[in-house]
Structures are given as C-alpha cells and as structure tokens.
Amino acid sequence: MQSIVTPFDPGDSRQDLLITRRRLVEIGGATLVATALFGASGIAHSRAADAATTAQGIAGVTVSTIGGGTKPVYVTRAGSQDPVEHSVADTLFWGDIMMEHAAFFTMLMPGPALSRVRGQAEGFQRQFANHLERLRRSRLDRSNYVAFNRSTLALVQPFANFKRANQRAQESGQLRSLVWPQFFEHTAHEAERFMRRLNQLNAGNAAFDRAEVVPFWSQVMDEHALFIAHLLDPQEQALIDTARETSETFRRIRERGASGDIDRVRRAVHDVIDFKTAAGQGIQAGRIKSIIDPALADHVRREAIRFSDELTRST
C-alpha cells in the first residue's frame, strides 16, 4: 500500500520540540496516561486533542471533519441525532478504517505462498474504496439511508468473516502470515461493532451509550498500545515500557466501564491522542526506531479521536 503522509520538515524547530526521544520518555512518565504511547509537549495538545472541526457536505447531508493528521476524522455536527447524518459520518469513518485493515493485511501477507489470501484482502480493499466513492456520489435521506446501510452491511459482514476465519487459521498454523491472531481479532471486533452501529441507525436510534462506548474504545486503545510495544525496535526499551503501561491504564478503565471517573477517562483519551499524534511525527521523521508504517500510526490516531468524539456525545 502506498502511504499518504505529510512531508516532514527537518528544519522545523516545533517538530523537534514535539518528538525528541528523550523528551518523549520524560513527559510520558509525568502524565496521567503514564506514558501513553510516546510523550509529547503541550504544543501537541493544542494541535491534536482540541483540533477544530470543519463542516462539509457529503451524500446530501452536512458532516464535520476533525483534522490533525494525514486523513480527517468524520463525525456528525455537534448535537445531531439524525440517523442519516450519523450513517454518512460512520460509513465515511469506518469504511476507511476497513479499507486500511485490508491494506495492512496485504502488506503483512508477502510471497507466493500467500497470494490467494492476499488477493482476497486486496479485493476487500477495492470494494471498500468503491463503496466510499459510491457514498460520496449518493444523496441520502430518510427514505433511502436504510437501504444504503444494508448495502454497507453486506460488504462488512464477509470481511468480518474473513478476519475471524484467518484468525483461526493463523492460530492453528494453517496460515503463516505476518498478521498476529490478535490483530485479526482486533479488526474483526471493530467490524462487528460497525455492523451493530449500522443496525442501530437503521432502527432510527443515533444515540451513543456510554456503557458501550467506554469499554469498546478502551479495549481498542489497550490493544493499540500492545501492538505498538511489539512493533518498536527492541532498543526502544523505554518506549516499549511506556506502551505497556498505557495498555494497563486502558485495561483498568475498561474494567471500571461507564461507572468510573469520566473526567479521568476524558483526560486519558486526550493524552493518548496527543501521544499518537507526536508518535506519528516521530515515526515519519525516523526519530523513533520501529517497523510501524506511518499509515498505521495515523490509523490509530484517528481511532483515538473518534473515541473522544463518541465519549463527548455519549450519555
């Protein structure tokens, strides 16, 4: 997959401030999320967790985008309970996430022995790209959004099945790719949540339930941190330790669920957005030794921003 990344300017002193490795470790040890993925200065907070939204008309409705990285995060307008708007925003967000999952599988399935399963992943990548293009050409309203969502479900369900089947194959040794079984499971979990959300919207309900939002996204953040720990160069021991501590932070949040201190959850989410944003810059600049593709770094950043948005809207 060809990554789309913002060019890094080595002469920009602001970026040096954000991503100096020693500074990453120092700040990581001092914050609430205790060293989320990587440290960042207060400058990152103003650029990431508090990024401004921009209104945009897509598929006949108005949605908002949150920037700050190589791709925007699609959300609905503040306070919207319109299932049509949420259907468009959720499909733009999750459809792109699904497309990237397929791209990551393709990258991690090299060689002729994996050509068949790699070809299947490439097929899903094309299907989601085409579906997103179809959405942008559409005009959805109360009369037809359910039908469009059903067409999305018809695409997501086979991809979720593909992920689960290959998780089992990788676990049993029938498949020998570079995809961890937990990564197959992680991505299947997200696909299944996307389907539940579309079915909820088809019933006319656009609300976010905090009792679902906090455990779901805390698990995602927990697993992101574990993935990062295993993708860092072994020499980056301090950052590996901080990633593991971040996993533990979100594991505890998940165990407490919506009954925990919601302000603590908000702070943790804002911190992890900042850390992921700074980490992406550090990875792109080659200041952090890893095998993390910049596209993956931005992928996990966008999911953290989505967590923050859903948390704000949840009741």
VOPAGU-2260 file (C-alpha; in pm, 1 decimal, decimal comma):
REM VOPAGU-2260
SITE   aa  ch    i         X         Y         Z
SITE  MET   A    0       0,0       0,0       0,0
SITE  GLN   A    1     125,0     345,0     -79,0
SITE  SER   A    2     111,9     560,2     231,4
SITE  ILE   A    3      -7,5     918,8     209,3
SITE  VAL   A    4     189,4    1117,0     461,2
SITE  THR   A    5     252,2    1482,7     530,8
SITE  PRO   A    6     612,2    1569,4     436,0
SITE  PHE   A    7     833,5    1625,5     735,7
SITE  ASP   A    8    1042,4    1940,3     750,9
SITE  PRO   A    9    1366,1    1867,8     943,1
SITE  GLY   A   10    1424,5    2238,1     979,6
SITE  ASP   A   11    1102,2    2296,8    1172,1
SITE  SER   A   12    1203,3    2354,4    1534,9
SITE  ARG   A   13     844,6    2299,5    1650,7
SITE  GLN   A   14     861,8    1939,1    1530,9
SITE  ASP   A   15    1191,2    1892,7    1715,0
SITE  LEU   A   16    1012,8    2004,5    2030,5
SITE  LEU   A   17     737,8    1751,2    1974,0
SITE  ILE   A   18     935,5    1440,4    1902,1
SITE  THR   A   19    1278,0    1442,8    2067,9
SITE  ARG   A   20    1308,3    1087,4    2202,1
SITE  ARG   A   21    1436,6    1189,2    2545,1
SITE  ARG   A   22    1151,7    1437,9    2577,8
SITE  LEU   A   23     905,2    1165,5    2482,3
SITE  VAL   A   24    1020,4     945,0    2767,0
SITE  GLU   A   25    1041,1    1226,0    3022,2
SITE  ILE   A   26     691,2    1354,2    2956,9
SITE  GLY   A   27     549,0    1005,5    2921,7
SITE  GLY   A   28     645,9     933,3    3281,1
SITE  ALA   A   29     484,4    1250,1    3412,8
SITE  THR   A   30     134,0    1234,8    3270,5
SITE  LEU   A   31    -188,9    1072,7    3377,1
SITE  VAL   A   32    -185,7     818,4    3099,7
SITE  ALA   A   33     159,4     745,0    3224,2
SITE  THR   A   34     348,5     731,6    2915,9
SITE  ALA   A   35      74,0     655,0    2676,1
SITE  LEU   A   36     239,9     556,6    2353,2
SITE  PHE   A   37     509,2     821,0    2337,8
SITE  GLY   A   38     546,5    1157,0    2504,0
SITE  ALA   A   39     456,2    1495,0    2361,8
SITE  SER   A   40     473,2    1857,3    2465,8
SITE  GLY   A   41     179,9    2084,1    2538,0
SITE  ILE   A   42     202,9    2205,4    2178,3
SITE  ALA   A   43      75,9    1866,6    2062,5
SITE  HIS   A   44    -231,2    1904,5    2282,8
SITE  SER   A   45    -335,9    2223,4    2110,6
SITE  ARG   A   46    -296,8    2062,7    1770,6
SITE  ALA   A   47    -449,3    1721,9    1836,3
SITE  ALA   A   48    -698,0    1675,1    2117,9
SITE  ASP   A   49    -852,6    2017,4    2063,2
SITE  ALA   A   50    -837,8    2019,5    1681,9
SITE  ALA   A   51   -1108,6    2229,4    1520,0
SITE  THR   A   52   -1391,3    2076,4    1318,1
SITE  THR   A   53   -1486,1    2176,5     965,5
SITE  ALA   A   54   -1833,1    2136,1     814,1
SITE  GLN   A   55   -1859,7    1956,1     481,0
SITE  GLY   A   56   -2149,8    1848,7     262,6
SITE  ILE   A   57   -2133,8    1480,4     162,1
SITE  ALA   A   58   -2408,6    1250,0      31,7
SITE  GLY   A   59   -2673,2    1517,0      78,2
SITE  VAL   A   60   -2606,1    1587,6     447,3
SITE  THR   A   61   -2369,5    1804,4     647,1
SITE  VAL   A   62   -2095,6    1623,6     840,0
SITE  SER   A   63   -1793,6    1752,3    1026,9
SITE  THR   A   64   -1428,5    1663,1     989,4
SITE  ILE   A   65   -1153,8    1674,8    1251,1
SITE  GLY   A   66    -806,0    1715,5    1107,0
SITE  GLY   A   67    -458,1    1699,6    1252,9
SITE  GLY   A   68    -308,7    1412,8    1054,6
SITE  THR   A   69    -285,6    1264,9     709,6
SITE  LYS   A   70    -661,3    1193,1     692,2
SITE  PRO   A   71    -960,6    1363,9     854,3
SITE  VAL   A   72   -1191,3    1201,1    1107,0
SITE  TYR   A   73   -1557,1    1215,8    1003,3
SITE  VAL   A   74   -1818,0    1289,6    1270,0
SITE  THR   A   75   -2163,2    1447,1    1274,6
SITE  ARG   A   76   -2247,8    1803,1    1369,2
SITE  ALA   A   77   -2247,7    1871,6    1742,0
SITE  GLY   A   78   -2574,0    1758,5    1898,1
SITE  SER   A   79   -2701,0    1578,4    1588,5
SITE  GLN   A   80   -2935,8    1285,6    1646,3
SITE  ASP   A   81   -3017,9    1241,8    1277,6
SITE  PRO   A   82   -2962,8     876,4    1178,9
SITE  VAL   A   83   -2898,1     983,6     819,1
SITE  GLU   A   84   -2612,9    1215,4     918,5
SITE  HIS   A   85   -2470,4     952,0    1150,8
SITE  SER   A   86   -2496,1     687,0     880,2
SITE  VAL   A   87   -2291,9     901,4     643,0
SITE  ALA   A   88   -2031,3    1001,0     903,3
SITE  ASP   A   89   -1997,5     647,2    1042,6
SITE  THR   A   90   -1961,5     494,0     697,9
SITE  LEU   A   91   -1701,2     750,6     594,5
SITE  PHE   A   92   -1503,5     679,9     911,3
SITE  TRP   A   93   -1543,9     305,4     948,1
SITE  GLY   A   94   -1541,1     233,5     575,4
SITE  ASP   A   95   -1197,6     393,0     554,6
SITE  ILE   A   96   -1082,6     200,2     862,0
SITE  MET   A   97   -1199,9    -126,4     699,7
SITE  MET   A   98   -1021,7     -34,5     376,8
SITE  GLU   A   99    -699,9      22,6     570,6
SITE  HIS   A  100    -738,2    -307,3     756,2
SITE  ALA   A  101    -740,6    -478,5     418,6
SITE  ALA   A  102    -435,3    -278,9     311,9
SITE  PHE   A  103    -245,7    -377,3     628,3
SITE  PHE   A  104    -330,3    -744,4     570,4
SITE  THR   A  105    -195,4    -712,4     216,8
SITE  MET   A  106     131,0    -567,7     347,2
SITE  LEU   A  107     163,8    -848,2     602,2
SITE  MET   A  108      98,3   -1134,1     358,3
SITE  PRO   A  109     408,8   -1139,4     136,6
SITE  GLY   A  110     527,7   -1403,7    -106,9
SITE  PRO   A  111     370,4   -1651,2    -348,3
SITE  ALA   A  112     251,0   -1889,7     -76,8
SITE  LEU   A  113       9,7   -1623,9      49,9
SITE  SER   A  114    -105,1   -1498,3    -290,6
SITE  ARG   A  115    -459,2   -1637,3    -258,1
SITE  VAL   A  116    -540,5   -1483,6      81,6
SITE  ARG   A  117    -352,1   -1166,1     -11,0
SITE  GLY   A  118    -566,1   -1139,3    -322,3
SITE  GLN   A  119    -878,1   -1167,4    -107,9
SITE  ALA   A  120    -756,0    -883,4     113,6
SITE  GLU   A  121    -681,7    -671,9    -192,6
SITE  GLY   A  122   -1032,8    -742,4    -315,7
SITE  PHE   A  123   -1183,9    -614,0       9,7
SITE  GLN   A  124    -965,8    -304,6     -12,8
SITE  ARG   A  125   -1101,5    -227,6    -361,1
SITE  GLN   A  126   -1460,0    -297,9    -256,4
SITE  PHE   A  127   -1446,3     -54,0      34,1
SITE  ALA   A  128   -1279,7     211,5    -181,3
SITE  ASN   A  129   -1555,2     172,3    -440,3
SITE  HIS   A  130   -1825,4     177,5    -173,4
SITE  LEU   A  131   -1693,3     500,5     -24,5
SITE  GLU   A  132   -1688,6     656,5    -369,6
SITE  ARG   A  133   -2047,0     542,3    -423,0
SITE  LEU   A  134   -2145,7     703,3     -91,6
SITE  ARG   A  135   -1993,1    1034,3    -195,7
SITE  ARG   A  136   -2192,5    1025,8    -520,6
SITE  SER   A  137   -2517,4     943,6    -339,0
SITE  ARG   A  138   -2780,1    1163,7    -181,9
SITE  LEU   A  139   -2919,0    1002,1     130,4
SITE  ASP   A  140   -3232,1    1094,3     321,4
SITE  ARG   A  141   -3487,5     925,5     545,8
SITE  SER   A  142   -3633,5     737,6     251,6
SITE  ASN   A  143   -3319,0     556,7     138,5
SITE  TYR   A  144   -3048,9     562,1     407,3
SITE  VAL   A  145   -3152,7     223,9     548,1
SITE  ALA   A  146   -3111,4      61,5     206,5
SITE  PHE   A  147   -2765,5     211,7     172,7
SITE  ASN   A  148   -2670,1      93,9     521,3
SITE  ARG   A  149   -2784,2    -255,7     428,1
SITE  SER   A  150   -2552,5    -246,4     127,4
SITE  THR   A  151   -2271,4    -149,1     364,8
SITE  LEU   A  152   -2359,6    -435,5     597,6
SITE  ALA   A  153   -2348,8    -674,0     301,2
SITE  LEU   A  154   -1988,1    -567,9     245,5
SITE  VAL   A  155   -1872,8    -559,1     609,1
SITE  GLN   A  156   -2012,0    -899,7     708,9
SITE  PRO   A  157   -1797,1   -1103,3     466,1
SITE  PHE   A  158   -1490,9    -903,3     570,2
SITE  ALA   A  159   -1561,0    -975,3     937,0
SITE  ASN   A  160   -1594,5   -1343,5     846,2
SITE  PHE   A  161   -1263,3   -1325,5     657,3
SITE  LYS   A  162   -1093,8   -1183,0     966,0
SITE  ARG   A  163   -1234,0   -1445,3    1200,3
SITE  ALA   A  164   -1152,0   -1731,4     963,7
SITE  ASN   A  165    -794,7   -1614,2     922,7
SITE  GLN   A  166    -759,7   -1559,1    1295,3
SITE  ARG   A  167    -838,4   -1927,5    1344,6
SITE  ALA   A  168    -611,9   -2028,7    1056,9
SITE  GLN   A  169    -320,0   -1826,1    1195,1
SITE  GLU   A  170    -374,3   -1967,5    1544,6
SITE  SER   A  171    -376,0   -2325,9    1414,7
SITE  GLY   A  172     -76,2   -2286,7    1183,3
SITE  GLN   A  173    -282,5   -2333,8     867,7
SITE  LEU   A  174    -198,7   -1974,7     775,5
SITE  ARG   A  175     155,8   -1846,4     819,9
SITE  SER   A  176     133,6   -1476,0     753,6
SITE  LEU   A  177     283,0   -1184,2     945,1
SITE  VAL   A  178     -56,1   -1094,0    1092,5
SITE  TRP   A  179     -91,9   -1169,8    1462,3
SITE  PRO   A  180    -405,9   -1365,7    1556,5
SITE  GLN   A  181    -491,2   -1080,6    1793,6
SITE  PHE   A  182    -471,8    -829,3    1509,6
SITE  PHE   A  183    -723,1   -1036,7    1312,0
SITE  GLU   A  184    -941,6   -1047,8    1625,8
SITE  HIS   A  185    -896,3    -674,7    1693,3
SITE  THR   A  186   -1003,1    -578,1    1343,1
SITE  ALA   A  187   -1294,5    -823,1    1346,2
SITE  HIS   A  188   -1412,0    -669,8    1673,9
SITE  GLU   A  189   -1417,7    -328,1    1505,7
SITE  ALA   A  190   -1604,8    -460,0    1201,9
SITE  GLU   A  191   -1865,5    -624,5    1423,3
SITE  ARG   A  192   -1911,2    -302,6    1619,4
SITE  PHE   A  193   -1957,5    -111,4    1293,0
SITE  MET   A  194   -2232,9    -354,3    1193,9
SITE  ARG   A  195   -2408,8    -318,1    1529,5
SITE  ARG   A  196   -2395,6      58,5    1488,8
SITE  LEU   A  197   -2548,4      46,3    1140,6
SITE  ASN   A  198   -2830,4    -177,0    1262,9
SITE  GLN   A  199   -2893,6      67,6    1547,3
SITE  LEU   A  200   -2909,9     355,9    1299,1
SITE  ASN   A  201   -3144,0     157,0    1075,8
SITE  ALA   A  202   -3379,7     142,8    1374,4
SITE  GLY   A  203   -3370,2     524,7    1390,2
SITE  ASN   A  204   -3151,6     544,8    1702,5
SITE  ALA   A  205   -2836,1     756,8    1671,8
SITE  ALA   A  206   -2750,7     784,2    2043,2
SITE  PHE   A  207   -2417,1     672,5    2188,3
SITE  ASP   A  208   -2445,8     470,7    2509,0
SITE  ARG   A  209   -2154,3     547,6    2742,4
SITE  ALA   A  210   -2182,2     197,2    2888,6
SITE  GLU   A  211   -2087,4      66,4    2542,0
SITE  VAL   A  212   -1854,5     344,1    2424,2
SITE  VAL   A  213   -1609,9     334,2    2715,9
SITE  PRO   A  214   -1546,9     -43,8    2725,9
SITE  PHE   A  215   -1530,3     -78,0    2347,9
SITE  TRP   A  216   -1285,0     203,0    2285,8
SITE  SER   A  217   -1080,7     133,4    2598,5
SITE  GLN   A  218   -1018,4    -217,2    2468,3
SITE  VAL   A  219    -916,2     -73,5    2131,7
SITE  MET   A  220    -672,5     170,0    2299,1
SITE  ASP   A  221    -536,9    -108,0    2519,9
SITE  GLU   A  222    -467,3    -330,3    2219,0
SITE  HIS   A  223    -317,2     -44,5    2016,9
SITE  ALA   A  224     -63,0       7,5    2293,3
SITE  LEU   A  225      26,2    -362,6    2296,0
SITE  PHE   A  226      67,6    -365,1    1918,4
SITE  ILE   A  227     294,9     -61,6    1937,5
SITE  ALA   A  228     506,2    -225,5    2207,6
SITE  HIS   A  229     569,9    -521,2    1975,6
SITE  LEU   A  230     640,0    -307,1    1668,4
SITE  LEU   A  231     902,2     -85,3    1830,1
SITE  ASP   A  232    1268,0    -171,0    1783,0
SITE  PRO   A  233    1395,6    -374,6    2082,5
SITE  GLN   A  234    1640,7     -93,0    2154,7
SITE  GLU   A  235    1350,0     141,2    2229,5
SITE  GLN   A  236    1306,2     -18,2    2571,3
SITE  ALA   A  237    1181,2     295,6    2745,7
SITE  LEU   A  238     910,0     346,3    2487,2
SITE  ILE   A  239     818,0     -22,4    2496,1
SITE  ASP   A  240     773,1       5,5    2873,5
SITE  THR   A  241     555,7     314,2    2834,3
SITE  ALA   A  242     337,4     145,6    2574,5
SITE  ARG   A  243     280,1    -147,4    2810,0
SITE  GLU   A  244     190,0      91,5    3092,0
SITE  THR   A  245     -59,9     259,8    2860,3
SITE  SER   A  246    -217,4     -75,4    2787,8
SITE  GLU   A  247    -261,1    -127,4    3159,4
SITE  THR   A  248    -415,9     218,4    3202,0
SITE  PHE   A  249    -687,0     149,0    2945,6
SITE  ARG   A  250    -738,6    -204,7    3073,5
SITE  ARG   A  251    -826,2     -57,7    3414,3
SITE  ILE   A  252   -1057,2     197,8    3251,7
SITE  ARG   A  253   -1233,7     -80,7    3063,1
SITE  GLU   A  254   -1282,8    -281,7    3381,8
SITE  ARG   A  255   -1444,4      17,3    3553,5
SITE  GLY   A  256   -1661,6      91,4    3249,3
SITE  ALA   A  257   -1900,7     384,9    3249,0
SITE  SER   A  258   -1917,8     373,9    3629,4
SITE  GLY   A  259   -1560,7     503,3    3657,4
SITE  ASP   A  260   -1439,3     863,4    3678,4
SITE  ILE   A  261   -1545,2    1002,6    3341,3
SITE  ASP   A  262   -1316,8    1303,6    3374,1
SITE  ARG   A  263   -1025,7    1066,9    3417,3
SITE  VAL   A  264   -1130,4     884,5    3100,9
SITE  ARG   A  265   -1150,4    1213,1    2910,0
SITE  ARG   A  266    -803,2    1314,9    3022,9
SITE  ALA   A  267    -663,8     976,3    2930,0
SITE  VAL   A  268    -818,3     993,7    2583,5
SITE  HIS   A  269    -693,9    1348,0    2519,6
SITE  ASP   A  270    -345,7    1247,3    2630,5
SITE  VAL   A  271    -337,2     940,8    2407,7
SITE  ILE   A  272    -444,9    1149,3    2107,5
SITE  ASP   A  273    -155,8    1385,1    2170,5
SITE  PHE   A  274      87,4    1098,5    2214,9
SITE  LYS   A  275     -24,9     923,3    1898,2
SITE  THR   A  276      -0,5    1246,5    1702,9
SITE  ALA   A  277     354,5    1307,3    1824,2
SITE  ALA   A  278     442,5     942,8    1766,2
SITE  GLY   A  279     328,1     961,9    1406,8
SITE  GLN   A  280     553,9    1260,0    1351,5
SITE  GLY   A  281     844,1    1080,6    1518,5
SITE  ILE   A  282     794,8     768,0    1310,3
SITE  GLN   A  283     769,1     964,8     988,6
SITE  ALA   A  284    1085,2    1159,1    1079,7
SITE  GLY   A  285    1280,4     842,7    1161,1
SITE  ARG   A  286    1339,0     957,3    1519,2
SITE  ILE   A  287    1168,8     651,6    1664,5
SITE  LYS   A  288    1313,8     314,6    1562,4
SITE  SER   A  289    1030,9      78,8    1469,3
SITE  ILE   A  290     863,3    -121,1    1194,9
SITE  ILE   A  291     549,2      92,9    1220,3
SITE  ASP   A  292     419,1     218,6     888,7
SITE  PRO   A  293     317,5     587,6     906,3
SITE  ALA   A  294     -24,9     488,3     773,1
SITE  LEU   A  295     -74,7     263,5    1076,5
SITE  ALA   A  296      36,5     542,7    1309,4
SITE  ASP   A  297    -226,4     775,6    1164,0
SITE  HIS   A  298    -486,5     497,0    1166,6
SITE  VAL   A  299    -461,9     453,8    1543,9
SITE  ARG   A  300    -458,1     832,8    1592,4
SITE  ARG   A  301    -788,7     868,7    1408,7
SITE  GLU   A  302    -947,7     596,6    1618,3
SITE  ALA   A  303    -843,3     776,1    1937,5
SITE  ILE   A  304   -1004,5    1096,4    1807,8
SITE  ARG   A  305   -1320,8     904,1    1731,4
SITE  PHE   A  306   -1320,9     772,4    2089,7
SITE  SER   A  307   -1304,7    1129,2    2216,5
SITE  ASP   A  308   -1592,9    1238,4    1993,2
SITE  GLU   A  309   -1819,0     949,0    2090,4
SITE  LEU   A  310   -1737,3     996,9    2457,8
SITE  THR   A  311   -1845,2    1360,1    2433,9
SITE  ARG   A  312   -2174,9    1263,8    2269,9
SITE  SER   A  313   -2249,2     964,6    2494,3
SITE  THR   A  314   -2498,4     955,3    2779,1
